[in-house]
Amino acid sequence: MNIAETEVRSIIVAKTCGCKDSKKIAYAFTDQYHSLCLGKRDVIMAEIDACERLLKYAQDESDRRVVEKEIAELRMALDLMP
C-alpha cells in the first residue's frame, strides 16, 4: 500500500539573501496551489513560521539579526490587521 501525503506542513520557505550590508529575507511557496487560497493573515502567519524555522539554523550573527527583525515586523503587521 502506498500512502502519499499531499499537504505540506510548511507552505512557505524563507531564505536570507544579499550581501553583508543589505541582507533581506526571501520567501518561496513550497506548493503552488496554496498561493490561490490563502488570505493575507494566513500568508503572514506562514512567513512567521518560516522565519522561526530559519532562525534555528542561522549561524551568522547578521543573519540572526535580520531574521529577528523580520519576525518583529511581521508580528506587528499581523497585530495591525483588522
SEFIBA-812416 format. One record per residue (C-alpha): residue number from 0; residue in one letter; z, y, x. Coordinates in steps of 0.1 Angstrom, whole numbers. Layout:
# SEFIBA-812416
<rec><i>NUM</i><aa>A</aa><c3>Z</c3><c2>Y</c2><c1>X</c1></rec>
...
This chain:
# SEFIBA-812416
<rec><i>0</i><aa>M</aa><c3>0</c3><c2>0</c2><c1>0</c1></rec>
<rec><i>1</i><aa>N</aa><c3>-10</c3><c2>34</c2><c1>14</c1></rec>
<rec><i>2</i><aa>I</aa><c3>11</c3><c2>63</c2><c1>4</c1></rec>
<rec><i>3</i><aa>A</aa><c3>-1</c3><c2>98</c2><c1>12</c1></rec>
<rec><i>4</i><aa>E</aa><c3>18</c3><c2>130</c2><c1>6</c1></rec>
<rec><i>5</i><aa>T</aa><c3>-5</c3><c2>158</c2><c1>-3</c1></rec>
<rec><i>6</i><aa>E</aa><c3>22</c3><c2>186</c2><c1>-5</c1></rec>
<rec><i>7</i><aa>V</aa><c3>31</c3><c2>201</c2><c1>28</c1></rec>
<rec><i>8</i><aa>R</aa><c3>67</c3><c2>213</c2><c1>32</c1></rec>
<rec><i>9</i><aa>S</aa><c3>58</c3><c2>243</c2><c1>53</c1></rec>
<rec><i>10</i><aa>I</aa><c3>29</c3><c2>262</c2><c1>38</c1></rec>
<rec><i>11</i><aa>I</aa><c3>27</c3><c2>289</c2><c1>64</c1></rec>
<rec><i>12</i><aa>V</aa><c3>29</c3><c2>286</c2><c1>102</c1></rec>
<rec><i>13</i><aa>A</aa><c3>40</c3><c2>316</c2><c1>123</c1></rec>
<rec><i>14</i><aa>K</aa><c3>30</c3><c2>323</c2><c1>159</c1></rec>
<rec><i>15</i><aa>T</aa><c3>36</c3><c2>351</c2><c1>184</c1></rec>
<rec><i>16</i><aa>C</aa><c3>6</c3><c2>368</c2><c1>198</c1></rec>
<rec><i>17</i><aa>G</aa><c3>-2</c3><c2>397</c2><c1>220</c1></rec>
<rec><i>18</i><aa>C</aa><c3>9</c3><c2>409</c2><c1>254</c1></rec>
<rec><i>19</i><aa>K</aa><c3>44</c3><c2>417</c2><c1>266</c1></rec>
<rec><i>20</i><aa>D</aa><c3>44</c3><c2>453</c2><c1>253</c1></rec>
<rec><i>21</i><aa>S</aa><c3>28</c3><c2>447</c2><c1>219</c1></rec>
<rec><i>22</i><aa>K</aa><c3>37</c3><c2>413</c2><c1>206</c1></rec>
<rec><i>23</i><aa>K</aa><c3>32</c3><c2>405</c2><c1>169</c1></rec>
<rec><i>24</i><aa>I</aa><c3>37</c3><c2>376</c2><c1>146</c1></rec>
<rec><i>25</i><aa>A</aa><c3>5</c3><c2>360</c2><c1>132</c1></rec>
<rec><i>26</i><aa>Y</aa><c3>6</c3><c2>337</c2><c1>101</c1></rec>
<rec><i>27</i><aa>A</aa><c3>-17</c3><c2>310</c2><c1>90</c1></rec>
<rec><i>28</i><aa>F</aa><c3>-18</c3><c2>288</c2><c1>58</c1></rec>
<rec><i>29</i><aa>T</aa><c3>-15</c3><c2>251</c2><c1>66</c1></rec>
<rec><i>30</i><aa>D</aa><c3>-34</c3><c2>242</c2><c1>35</c1></rec>
<rec><i>31</i><aa>Q</aa><c3>-60</c3><c2>265</c2><c1>19</c1></rec>
<rec><i>32</i><aa>Y</aa><c3>-53</c3><c2>257</c2><c1>-17</c1></rec>
<rec><i>33</i><aa>H</aa><c3>-19</c3><c2>272</c2><c1>-15</c1></rec>
<rec><i>34</i><aa>S</aa><c3>-34</c3><c2>307</c2><c1>-10</c1></rec>
<rec><i>35</i><aa>L</aa><c3>-47</c3><c2>307</c2><c1>-46</c1></rec>
<rec><i>36</i><aa>C</aa><c3>-15</c3><c2>300</c2><c1>-64</c1></rec>
<rec><i>37</i><aa>L</aa><c3>12</c3><c2>319</c2><c1>-46</c1></rec>
<rec><i>38</i><aa>G</aa><c3>28</c3><c2>351</c2><c1>-56</c1></rec>
<rec><i>39</i><aa>K</aa><c3>40</c3><c2>379</c2><c1>-33</c1></rec>
<rec><i>40</i><aa>R</aa><c3>76</c3><c2>367</c2><c1>-34</c1></rec>
<rec><i>41</i><aa>D</aa><c3>65</c3><c2>331</c2><c1>-25</c1></rec>
<rec><i>42</i><aa>V</aa><c3>44</c3><c2>343</c2><c1>4</c1></rec>
<rec><i>43</i><aa>I</aa><c3>72</c3><c2>364</c2><c1>18</c1></rec>
<rec><i>44</i><aa>M</aa><c3>97</c3><c2>335</c2><c1>14</c1></rec>
<rec><i>45</i><aa>A</aa><c3>73</c3><c2>312</c2><c1>32</c1></rec>
<rec><i>46</i><aa>E</aa><c3>68</c3><c2>338</c2><c1>60</c1></rec>
<rec><i>47</i><aa>I</aa><c3>106</c3><c2>340</c2><c1>64</c1></rec>
<rec><i>48</i><aa>D</aa><c3>108</c3><c2>302</c2><c1>66</c1></rec>
<rec><i>49</i><aa>A</aa><c3>80</c3><c2>301</c2><c1>92</c1></rec>
<rec><i>50</i><aa>C</aa><c3>97</c3><c2>328</c2><c1>113</c1></rec>
<rec><i>51</i><aa>E</aa><c3>131</c3><c2>309</c2><c1>112</c1></rec>
<rec><i>52</i><aa>R</aa><c3>113</c3><c2>278</c2><c1>124</c1></rec>
<rec><i>53</i><aa>L</aa><c3>96</c3><c2>298</c2><c1>152</c1></rec>
<rec><i>54</i><aa>L</aa><c3>129</c3><c2>314</c2><c1>162</c1></rec>
<rec><i>55</i><aa>K</aa><c3>143</c3><c2>279</c2><c1>170</c1></rec>
<rec><i>56</i><aa>Y</aa><c3>116</c3><c2>274</c2><c1>196</c1></rec>
<rec><i>57</i><aa>A</aa><c3>114</c3><c2>309</c2><c1>211</c1></rec>
<rec><i>58</i><aa>Q</aa><c3>122</c3><c2>307</c2><c1>248</c1></rec>
<rec><i>59</i><aa>D</aa><c3>113</c3><c2>342</c2><c1>259</c1></rec>
<rec><i>60</i><aa>E</aa><c3>137</c3><c2>370</c2><c1>250</c1></rec>
<rec><i>61</i><aa>S</aa><c3>109</c3><c2>393</c2><c1>240</c1></rec>
<rec><i>62</i><aa>D</aa><c3>96</c3><c2>366</c2><c1>216</c1></rec>
<rec><i>63</i><aa>R</aa><c3>130</c3><c2>362</c2><c1>202</c1></rec>
<rec><i>64</i><aa>R</aa><c3>134</c3><c2>400</c2><c1>195</c1></rec>
<rec><i>65</i><aa>V</aa><c3>100</c3><c2>402</c2><c1>179</c1></rec>
<rec><i>66</i><aa>V</aa><c3>108</c3><c2>373</c2><c1>156</c1></rec>
<rec><i>67</i><aa>E</aa><c3>142</c3><c2>386</c2><c1>147</c1></rec>
<rec><i>68</i><aa>K</aa><c3>127</c3><c2>420</c2><c1>139</c1></rec>
<rec><i>69</i><aa>E</aa><c3>100</c3><c2>404</c2><c1>117</c1></rec>
<rec><i>70</i><aa>I</aa><c3>126</c3><c2>384</c2><c1>98</c1></rec>
<rec><i>71</i><aa>A</aa><c3>147</c3><c2>415</c2><c1>91</c1></rec>
<rec><i>72</i><aa>E</aa><c3>116</c3><c2>434</c2><c1>79</c1></rec>
<rec><i>73</i><aa>L</aa><c3>106</c3><c2>405</c2><c1>56</c1></rec>
<rec><i>74</i><aa>R</aa><c3>140</c3><c2>403</c2><c1>41</c1></rec>
<rec><i>75</i><aa>M</aa><c3>141</c3><c2>440</c2><c1>35</c1></rec>
<rec><i>76</i><aa>A</aa><c3>107</c3><c2>438</c2><c1>18</c1></rec>
<rec><i>77</i><aa>L</aa><c3>120</c3><c2>409</c2><c1>-3</c1></rec>
<rec><i>78</i><aa>D</aa><c3>150</c3><c2>429</c2><c1>-14</c1></rec>
<rec><i>79</i><aa>L</aa><c3>129</c3><c2>459</c2><c1>-23</c1></rec>
<rec><i>80</i><aa>M</aa><c3>106</c3><c2>439</c2><c1>-46</c1></rec>
<rec><i>81</i><aa>P</aa><c3>112</c3><c2>443</c2><c1>-84</c1></rec>
